[in-house]
Amino acid sequence: MTMLVCLHHAGGNPTVFRPWVVYAPAGITVVPITLPGRRAGEQPRRYHSLDELVPELAQAVRNEVGERDFVLFGKSMGGLLAYLLTRHLGADGGPAPRALAVASAGAPQVPWRDFTAGLDDQALVDCLHRMGGLPDWLAGHAKWVEPYLGRLREDARMCAALRLEPQKSALPMPVRVFIGDRDPLVPIQAAHRWRELGPDIEVSLLAGGHYLVSEDAGLLRQTVFKLALAG
C-alpha cells in the first residue's frame, strides 16, 4: 500500500483533497496533512519562516507514514513545502518519498512573489475571486474570511522570504510538475526550472489557473495516482 501524502496551498486546509480521498484507487491511501499549529484542538502557533516550520512538518509526516512507502504531492505553497520536506528527510536519514509531484508551484530556487502584499482585505478577496480561489458568494464579504486571509498573508510572506542555497545533490526520485496555462502567479519559465534539480523531472502544462486541484475534473488526480502506483 502506497501512501500519498498531500500538502495544501497557502492559507488553505486539507479539505481540498477530499475528492482525492474518495476516489483513490486500490493500493493508495491518500493522507492530507494539516500543518503543525493548525490542527483542531491544538494550540494555534505562528511560524516565522519555512525553516522553522519544515522540521515539525517532517515529524508530522513521519508520524503518519512510519516505515511505509510514500509519495509526496503539494499544491502551490504545498509544492514548495514538499520539496523542502524531501530535502530535509533526505538529509536526516529518511524515510524519503519515492516520488514527488507538485502543482501550481514554480521551482524552489526562483524567489516567490508575495501577491498579498499591499492589498487590503477586500482587494485581496477580489484578487482571489478573479483567480478562482473564492466562490462568488464570498467575494463581497471580506469580514467572513478574515481568519483565512490572515493565514494566507502569513504563508505568502514565508514563501516570499525563502532564499535557497544551491544544492550539491540532485533529487534522486521522479518529480512531476503541473502548471495551469492561465496561472497568474506562476510563470511557465519558473515551472521549467524544476528541471535543474534532478535527472527525472517532467513539467506538464494543464488547462486551468492557479487552483488546479479545485478545478480538476480528474486529470491531475488520476495522473498523480498513476505516479503513486508506479513504484
N, C-alpha and C positions, 0 to 999 in steps of 0.2 A: 504494500500500500504506500503510495507516494503522498506526501503532504504538500499541498500548495499553499504557502504562506503569503497572504496578501496584505499590502500596506496602502492605506488610502491617501488622498490628496490633502493639501494644506487646509486646515480648518475643518476637515471632514470627519467622518466616523465610519466604522466598518460596515454599516448597513448598506453601503453602496455595493457590497459584494454579496448581498442576499441572493440574487439570481444565480451567482456562481455556486453557492452552497446547494441551492435547489437542483441545478442542472448538472452538477458534477457527475461524470460517468463512473462506472465501477472501476476501482483501482486508484481513485483520487479522493482525498479528504481535503476540502477547502477550509483553511484556517485564517479568517480575517483577524488581524491584530488590532487591539486598541492600544494606542500609545501610552506608555507609562505616565501616570499622573492624571489620566483622563478616564479611568475605569469607574463604573458606577460603584458607589460606596467607598471609594478611595479618596484620600485627602488630595484635593487638586494641587498640582505643582506646576510652576512655570519653569521652563528651561531657557537658559540664556544663549545657548549655542547648540548646534548639532553635535559637536564634540562631546558635550555634556549629556545629550540625550542618547546617543548611539550605544554606549556600554550598557545602559539599563534596558534599552530595546533588545540588545543581544541576549541579555539574560531572560527576558520575556520569551524570546523565540526558543531559546534552549529549553525553557520550561515546557513549551508546547511540543517540540519535536523530539526531545530526548535524543536517542541514537538513530532515529528513523530517517529514511531517505526523504529529502525535501527539495522543493523548487521555490524560489522567491519571485513574487510579482509585485511591482509597485507602480502606482499611478501618480504622475506629477511629483510632488514632494516625496510621495511614497517610492517613486523610482530612484530619486537621489538617496533616500534612506536605504533602499535595497542594495544599492552599490556600496555605500559606506558600511553597511552591515556585513556585506560579503567580504570586504577588505578586513574589517575588524575580526570577524570569525576566523578568517584565514590566518591572520597574524597571531591570534590567540589559541591556535591549535585546533580549531574546528569545533563542532562539525560545520562544514561549509555547504552551501547549496549546490546541488548537482547541476542546476541551470538557473539563469537569471533572465527575467523578462520585465520590460518597463514600457509604460505608455505615457505619452504627453510629457516627456522629460528630455531636455537637452543633455548632452554629455556633461558629466560632473566637473570636468576641468574648465568648462565655459561658465563664467560668472552669471548667476541668475539675476534677473531684474525684479525688484520688489514693486510689482504693479499696484500695490495698495498704497504706496507712499504718496502723500499729497492729496489723497481723496478723503473727503468727509464720508460719514456713514452712508448717506443717501447716494452720493456719487459712486461709492463702491458697490452698493446694491445695484445701481443701474448698470455698472460695468459687468458685474456677474450675470445679470439678467441677459444682457446682449450676448454674452459668451455661452449661455445655456446652463449656467450654474445655479440659477434660482428660477422657480416657476413664476408664471405671470401673477398669481395671486399674492406673492410676497413682494413684488417689485416696488410697490408703493408704501411698504411698511418696514422701514429700516429698524424701528424700535423692536419689532418682533424677533429680529435675528441678531441683536446686539451681541449675545454671547458667541455666536458663530463668527461674527465679524472680528471680535477680539482675538479669538484663536487663529483666524486666518491671518490677521496682521502679524501676530507673533511668529507664526510658522513662516510666512513670507519673508519676514525680517531675518530669521535664522538662515534660511536658504540663501538669501542675497549676501549675507555676511561671510559665507563659507569661501575659503580660498584653499585649494588643494595643492599639496606638494607633489611634484612629479613622482610617479610610482616606478619602482625599479622592476617590478614583475608584472607580466601580462595576466589578465584574467584567464584562468585555465579552462573555465566552463563555457558552454554555449551561452550567448547573450542575444536576445531577440528584442528589438526596439520598434515600437509602433507610434507613429506620429499622424495626427489629423491633417488633412490637406488644407484645412481652414483654421488651423490653430493660431490665434493671435499672439500667444505668449512664447511659443517655441519655434524659432526659425528652422527650416529644414536643414540648414547648414550646421546648426548646433546639434541636431539629431545625428547627422552623418559623422560627427566627430567621435561618437561612441566607437567607431571602427579603429580608433587609435589605441584602444585599451586591451585588445586581445585578438587572437587569430581566428576565432569563430564567432563573429558578430555580424548580424544581419539587421538592416534597417528597412522597415516596410511603411509605406505611405497609405493610410486608410482614409476613406471618405468620412469627414467629420471635423469637429472643432477640438477644443481643449478637453472637453468632458467625454472622452471616448468610452469610458466604462459605462457611464449613464446612457449614452446614445446608442450603445452597441445592440445590434439586433441578433447577435450571436457569433459573428465572425471573429472578433477579437477573443472572446471567451473560448471558443472552440479551438482556435489556434494555440492559445496558451495551454489548454487541456492536452492537446497533442504533444506539445513540448514536454509537459509533465509526465506523460505516459511513455515517452521515447527512451527512457533510460533502461 
